[in-house]
Amino acid sequence: MASPSTLVIRFLLQLTLLLSVSACGSHSSPSLADSLAAHLPMSSAVQTDKFKLSAGPCAADGYTVMIQSGSLRGANGSSIALPSGHVLDGNWGSSGTAWLVGNPMQRVPDHLHLLWFAYAEDKFYEGDFALPQDKIYALLKAGYWDTDKNEHGTYNEFIVCVLPKGGVVAWLQGGNQVVLGRFQGHEVFPSAEDYERYYGTANRADFVRTRRAEMPAAVQQEIKAGTISPKKWDEYLKTYPWHVAFNVPFPLYTSYNIHYVNEEYTNYPLTRDATPYNQVLLTPTPKPIPSACSFYGQAAHGSRYELRVEAFDEAETQAAFRTLQQLSPQSPITLLFTLDKPFQKAALTLQNEAKAIPLTKSPVEVFSMD
């Protein structure tokens, strides 16, 4: 028999699905995490409960930065250090930089403070950003069901990514990864004393020139033309009301894996029962554009198969989503998998009531699971 807490979470999942479906025409509909935060009973526990947490930094690919200082701060002076002093030039949505500082058990933070230097722009940026504390607490408490270990798991790391023009995006990472917010910093002008504390006696013009020479040619061209922009990553953060469908009966028999261009990913369902989790995929709810996926379903003749897209062609897929949304803004979008009769081949089409666009550059692999 399911525990009371599991039953509550299942109810919240169903509620989230209904909220998303009822508002599928809006790109600002409540996410799963937002609905959990809105309906889980909050108390002083959000200020006192502790979780094993760390933080890692990253940068927009090709745009070199250095984090001068950073921390995620919570109640009663608690603080999770964001590693600083490292030159970062990529890994949108993931971090290979980690510190083990102090007690790993931390309260849920409510603010992110960040000071950094952007080499491409030759500017210092700073920001003190309010984090969605209730949303973070709800995610940490709900966690997910780790189907590999057959046990409950939860998130354990904050990822903080710096964008061009002072942008910042934060995620909560574990077996799944969820966007917490997009923030905007402001330019600051350190005193001579502060600058020396950051870089010693190094000549600013020299080290900026050196770092820029190591950046990709496309970024160097943007620097010369004055066209540096966060637009690419803000496009990644957009959501569209879409769902997955199949041309033949293909009920999912276990949880799916999907990655999105905004670097959210879901590898595990939220409970042992994957049905509500799968329904979110099969119902036109607001989601980012996919970047990779694996779906596990059963054919009418009883055999089981995996449909896998190792990598969606980014330009083709983004253009198709934008086109369909422009042609019919209120129409849900369908990502249709068309399988042949022997279940050996499959093709992808993105469509709504206005148009069908084949995704010819995003090949689908079909694997027998029997």
TORDO-547115 format. One record per residue (C-alpha): x negated, y negated, z. Coordinates in nm, 2 decimals. Layout:
((X; Y; Z)),
...
//
This chain:
((0.00; 0.00; 0.00)),
((-0.13; -0.35; -0.09)),
((-0.24; -0.58; 0.19)),
((-0.04; -0.89; 0.26)),
((-0.33; -1.11; 0.12)),
((-0.33; -0.91; -0.20)),
((0.04; -0.95; -0.24)),
((0.01; -1.33; -0.19)),
((-0.26; -1.36; -0.46)),
((-0.05; -1.15; -0.70)),
((0.24; -1.38; -0.65)),
((0.02; -1.69; -0.70)),
((-0.11; -1.54; -1.03)),
((0.24; -1.49; -1.16)),
((0.32; -1.85; -1.05)),
((0.02; -1.98; -1.23)),
((0.12; -1.80; -1.55)),
((0.47; -1.95; -1.54)),
((0.32; -2.30; -1.48)),
((0.08; -2.27; -1.77)),
((0.35; -2.13; -2.01)),
((0.60; -2.40; -1.92)),
((0.34; -2.67; -2.00)),
((0.16; -2.50; -2.29)),
((0.19; -2.82; -2.51)),
((-0.03; -3.02; -2.27)),
((-0.41; -3.01; -2.25)),
((-0.40; -3.11; -1.89)),
((-0.19; -2.82; -1.75)),
((-0.29; -2.67; -1.42)),
((-0.56; -2.41; -1.43)),
((-0.56; -2.09; -1.23)),
((-0.79; -2.24; -0.97)),
((-0.58; -2.56; -0.95)),
((-0.26; -2.35; -0.88)),
((-0.43; -2.14; -0.62)),
((-0.56; -2.45; -0.45)),
((-0.21; -2.60; -0.46)),
((-0.03; -2.30; -0.31)),
((-0.28; -2.13; -0.08)),
((-0.21; -2.25; 0.28)),
((-0.49; -2.49; 0.36)),
((-0.60; -2.57; 0.72)),
((-0.90; -2.68; 0.91)),
((-1.06; -2.36; 0.78)),
((-1.16; -2.54; 0.46)),
((-1.38; -2.75; 0.69)),
((-1.52; -2.47; 0.90)),
((-1.53; -2.15; 0.70)),
((-1.87; -2.06; 0.57)),
((-1.98; -1.88; 0.25)),
((-2.31; -1.77; 0.11)),
((-2.38; -2.05; -0.14)),
((-2.67; -2.19; -0.34)),
((-2.71; -2.44; -0.63)),
((-2.90; -2.45; -0.96)),
((-2.95; -2.73; -1.21)),
((-2.96; -2.74; -1.59)),
((-2.95; -2.98; -1.88)),
((-2.78; -3.02; -2.22)),
((-2.99; -2.82; -2.46)),
((-3.27; -3.02; -2.61)),
((-3.22; -3.33; -2.39)),
((-3.50; -3.32; -2.14)),
((-3.43; -3.45; -1.79)),
((-3.58; -3.43; -1.44)),
((-3.37; -3.41; -1.13)),
((-3.52; -3.65; -0.87)),
((-3.28; -3.55; -0.59)),
((-2.96; -3.36; -0.56)),
((-2.74; -3.20; -0.30)),
((-2.38; -3.08; -0.24)),
((-2.26; -3.21; 0.09)),
((-1.98; -3.10; 0.32)),
((-1.83; -3.14; 0.66)),
((-2.04; -3.19; 0.97)),
((-2.36; -3.28; 0.78)),
((-2.38; -2.95; 0.59)),
((-2.58; -2.97; 0.27)),
((-2.67; -2.73; -0.02)),
((-2.99; -2.85; -0.18)),
((-3.00; -2.88; -0.56)),
((-3.36; -2.80; -0.68)),
((-3.54; -3.11; -0.79)),
((-3.87; -3.21; -0.94)),
((-3.84; -2.97; -1.23)),
((-3.84; -3.06; -1.60)),
((-3.52; -2.92; -1.75)),
((-3.45; -2.90; -2.12)),
((-3.16; -2.67; -2.16)),
((-2.94; -2.38; -2.05)),
((-2.59; -2.55; -2.07)),
((-2.38; -2.37; -1.80)),
((-2.66; -2.16; -1.65)),
((-2.97; -2.22; -1.43)),
((-3.29; -2.03; -1.39)),
((-3.41; -2.26; -1.11)),
((-3.33; -2.16; -0.75)),
((-3.45; -2.26; -0.40)),
((-3.40; -2.07; -0.08)),
((-3.38; -2.34; 0.18)),
((-3.23; -2.30; 0.53)),
((-2.92; -2.10; 0.61)),
((-2.75; -1.96; 0.30)),
((-2.41; -1.96; 0.48)),
((-2.26; -2.30; 0.41)),
((-1.93; -2.49; 0.44)),
((-1.74; -2.58; 0.13)),
((-1.89; -2.91; -0.01)),
((-1.68; -3.21; -0.09)),
((-1.94; -3.43; -0.26)),
((-2.22; -3.40; -0.51)),
((-2.50; -3.65; -0.50)),
((-2.74; -3.66; -0.79)),
((-3.03; -3.88; -0.91)),
((-3.21; -3.80; -1.24)),
((-3.42; -3.93; -1.52)),
((-3.32; -3.88; -1.89)),
((-3.63; -3.87; -2.11)),
((-3.44; -3.91; -2.43)),
((-3.29; -4.23; -2.31)),
((-3.57; -4.35; -2.08)),
((-3.31; -4.41; -1.81)),
((-3.25; -4.32; -1.45)),
((-2.89; -4.22; -1.36)),
((-2.73; -4.17; -1.03)),
((-2.39; -4.06; -0.90)),
((-2.20; -3.96; -0.59)),
((-1.91; -3.74; -0.71)),
((-1.61; -3.62; -0.51)),
((-1.57; -3.24; -0.56)),
((-1.23; -3.06; -0.56)),
((-1.29; -2.91; -0.22)),
((-0.95; -2.73; -0.19)),
((-0.99; -2.58; -0.53)),
((-1.34; -2.45; -0.44)),
((-1.22; -2.31; -0.12)),
((-0.93; -2.13; -0.29)),
((-1.17; -1.98; -0.55)),
((-1.41; -1.86; -0.28)),
((-1.13; -1.71; -0.07)),
((-0.95; -1.54; -0.36)),
((-1.27; -1.42; -0.53)),
((-1.21; -1.14; -0.78)),
((-1.21; -0.76; -0.80)),
((-1.55; -0.63; -0.91)),
((-1.46; -0.34; -1.13)),
((-1.82; -0.23; -1.16)),
((-1.87; -0.19; -0.78)),
((-1.50; -0.12; -0.71)),
((-1.49; -0.39; -0.44)),
((-1.39; -0.75; -0.37)),
((-1.65; -1.00; -0.48)),
((-1.67; -1.38; -0.47)),
((-1.86; -1.68; -0.61)),
((-2.20; -1.77; -0.47)),
((-2.36; -2.05; -0.67)),
((-2.29; -2.40; -0.80)),
((-2.43; -2.48; -1.14)),
((-2.48; -2.85; -1.21)),
((-2.56; -2.96; -1.57)),
((-2.68; -3.31; -1.68)),
((-2.55; -3.44; -2.01)),
((-2.66; -3.74; -2.23)),
((-2.54; -4.08; -2.13)),
((-2.50; -4.00; -1.76)),
((-2.25; -3.71; -1.78)),
((-2.25; -3.43; -1.53)),
((-2.06; -3.10; -1.53)),
((-2.03; -2.86; -1.24)),
((-1.93; -2.49; -1.23)),
((-1.88; -2.23; -0.96)),
((-2.05; -1.91; -1.06)),
((-2.03; -1.54; -0.96)),
((-1.90; -1.25; -1.15)),
((-1.67; -1.51; -1.31)),
((-1.75; -1.87; -1.38)),
((-1.51; -2.17; -1.34)),
((-1.55; -2.54; -1.44)),
((-1.51; -2.76; -1.13)),
((-1.52; -3.10; -1.31)),
((-1.68; -3.34; -1.55)),
((-1.83; -3.65; -1.38)),
((-1.99; -3.98; -1.49)),
((-2.30; -4.13; -1.34)),
((-2.43; -4.48; -1.37)),
((-2.77; -4.62; -1.47)),
((-2.99; -4.73; -1.18)),
((-3.32; -4.92; -1.17)),
((-3.56; -4.78; -0.91)),
((-3.80; -5.01; -0.73)),
((-4.17; -4.99; -0.80)),
((-4.21; -4.81; -0.47)),
((-3.94; -4.55; -0.56)),
((-4.09; -4.50; -0.91)),
((-4.43; -4.44; -0.76)),
((-4.27; -4.19; -0.52)),
((-4.12; -4.00; -0.81)),
((-4.41; -4.01; -1.06)),
((-4.71; -4.13; -0.87)),
((-4.94; -4.35; -1.10)),
((-4.82; -4.19; -1.42)),
((-4.75; -4.44; -1.70)),
((-4.38; -4.43; -1.78)),
((-4.42; -4.50; -2.15)),
((-4.68; -4.23; -2.19)),
((-4.49; -3.95; -2.03)),
((-4.16; -4.05; -2.21)),
((-4.34; -4.04; -2.54)),
((-4.49; -3.70; -2.46)),
((-4.16; -3.54; -2.36)),
((-3.98; -3.69; -2.66)),
((-4.24; -3.54; -2.90)),
((-4.14; -3.19; -2.76)),
((-3.77; -3.23; -2.82)),
((-3.59; -3.08; -3.12)),
((-3.61; -3.28; -3.44)),
((-3.24; -3.34; -3.43)),
((-3.26; -3.50; -3.09)),
((-3.56; -3.71; -3.20)),
((-3.36; -3.84; -3.49)),
((-3.07; -3.94; -3.26)),
((-3.32; -4.13; -3.04)),
((-3.44; -4.32; -3.34)),
((-3.09; -4.39; -3.47)),
((-2.95; -4.48; -3.13)),
((-2.67; -4.21; -3.16)),
((-2.73; -4.01; -2.84)),
((-2.38; -3.90; -2.72)),
((-2.22; -3.65; -2.48)),
((-1.94; -3.58; -2.74)),
((-2.06; -3.23; -2.82)),
((-2.02; -3.11; -2.46)),
((-1.70; -3.30; -2.41)),
((-1.55; -3.12; -2.71)),
((-1.65; -2.79; -2.54)),
((-1.45; -2.89; -2.23)),
((-1.12; -2.93; -2.42)),
((-0.85; -2.67; -2.39)),
((-0.58; -2.56; -2.64)),
((-0.26; -2.36; -2.58)),
((-0.36; -2.03; -2.73)),
((-0.33; -1.65; -2.68)),
((-0.45; -1.32; -2.82)),
((-0.23; -1.10; -3.03)),
((-0.27; -0.78; -3.23)),
((-0.10; -0.67; -3.56)),
((-0.03; -0.32; -3.41)),
((0.07; -0.21; -3.06)),
((-0.25; -0.23; -2.86)),
((-0.17; -0.26; -2.48)),
((-0.48; -0.35; -2.27)),
((-0.56; -0.07; -2.03)),
((-0.82; -0.25; -1.82)),
((-0.95; -0.60; -1.77)),
((-1.11; -0.79; -2.05)),
((-1.43; -0.99; -2.08)),
((-1.43; -1.34; -2.24)),
((-1.68; -1.63; -2.26)),
((-1.58; -1.98; -2.36)),
((-1.77; -2.27; -2.51)),
((-1.73; -2.47; -2.19)),
((-1.94; -2.19; -2.02)),
((-1.65; -2.06; -1.82)),
((-1.64; -1.68; -1.83)),
((-1.42; -1.40; -1.69)),
((-1.56; -1.05; -1.64)),
((-1.33; -0.94; -1.36)),
((-0.96; -0.96; -1.27)),
((-0.86; -1.13; -0.95)),
((-0.72; -0.81; -0.79)),
((-0.72; -0.44; -0.85)),
((-0.41; -0.49; -1.06)),
((-0.53; -0.64; -1.39)),
((-0.18; -0.69; -1.53)),
((-0.12; -1.05; -1.43)),
((-0.48; -1.13; -1.54)),
((-0.42; -0.97; -1.88)),
((-0.10; -1.16; -1.92)),
((-0.28; -1.49; -1.90)),
((-0.48; -1.38; -2.21)),
((-0.16; -1.26; -2.40)),
((0.04; -1.57; -2.32)),
((-0.02; -1.92; -2.48)),
((-0.18; -2.09; -2.18)),
((-0.43; -2.38; -2.20)),
((-0.78; -2.23; -2.25)),
((-1.11; -2.35; -2.38)),
((-1.23; -2.22; -2.72)),
((-1.38; -1.87; -2.69)),
((-1.74; -1.80; -2.77)),
((-1.75; -1.42; -2.72)),
((-1.51; -1.15; -2.60)),
((-1.44; -0.78; -2.55)),
((-1.09; -0.63; -2.52)),
((-1.00; -0.28; -2.43)),
((-0.68; -0.14; -2.56)),
((-0.49; 0.18; -2.64)),
((-0.36; 0.26; -2.99)),
((-0.01; 0.41; -3.05)),
((-0.17; 0.75; -3.12)),
((-0.32; 0.75; -2.77)),
((-0.69; 0.68; -2.84)),
((-0.87; 0.39; -2.67)),
((-1.08; 0.13; -2.84)),
((-1.29; -0.18; -2.76)),
((-1.27; -0.48; -2.99)),
((-1.58; -0.69; -2.95)),
((-1.68; -1.03; -3.09)),
((-2.05; -1.08; -3.00)),
((-2.04; -1.44; -3.09)),
((-1.77; -1.66; -3.25)),
((-1.91; -1.89; -3.52)),
((-1.90; -2.22; -3.32)),
((-1.85; -2.46; -3.61)),
((-1.59; -2.25; -3.78)),
((-1.39; -2.17; -3.47)),
((-1.39; -2.53; -3.34)),
((-1.29; -2.67; -3.68)),
((-1.00; -2.42; -3.69)),
((-0.87; -2.50; -3.35)),
((-0.89; -2.88; -3.42)),
((-0.71; -2.84; -3.75)),
((-0.42; -2.63; -3.61)),
((-0.38; -2.87; -3.32)),
((-0.37; -3.17; -3.55)),
((-0.12; -3.01; -3.79)),
((0.12; -2.90; -3.51)),
((0.03; -3.04; -3.17)),
((0.31; -2.87; -2.98)),
((0.27; -2.53; -3.15)),
((0.09; -2.25; -2.96)),
((-0.21; -2.11; -3.14)),
((-0.26; -1.73; -3.19)),
((-0.59; -1.56; -3.22)),
((-0.48; -1.26; -3.42)),
((-0.68; -0.93; -3.44)),
((-0.57; -0.74; -3.75)),
((-0.68; -0.37; -3.73)),
((-0.67; -0.12; -4.01)),
((-0.48; 0.22; -3.97)),
((-0.78; 0.43; -3.88)),
((-0.90; 0.17; -3.62)),
((-1.24; 0.14; -3.78)),
((-1.23; -0.23; -3.89)),
((-1.07; -0.55; -3.77)),
((-1.05; -0.91; -3.88)),
((-0.97; -1.24; -3.71)),
((-0.72; -1.51; -3.80)),
((-0.64; -1.82; -3.61)),
((-0.29; -1.95; -3.67)),
((0.01; -2.14; -3.56)),
((0.34; -2.23; -3.72)),
((0.17; -2.47; -3.96)),
((-0.12; -2.27; -4.10)),
((-0.33; -1.95; -4.08)),
((-0.71; -1.98; -4.09)),
((-0.92; -1.66; -4.14)),
((-1.23; -1.66; -3.92)),
((-1.46; -1.50; -4.17)),
((-1.79; -1.59; -3.99)),
((-1.69; -1.42; -3.66)),
((-1.71; -1.05; -3.72)),
((-1.52; -0.80; -3.50)),
((-1.67; -0.47; -3.40)),
((-1.45; -0.17; -3.32)),
((-1.57; 0.10; -3.08)),
((-1.40; 0.42; -2.98)),
((-1.38; 0.46; -2.60)),
((-1.28; 0.83; -2.61)),
//
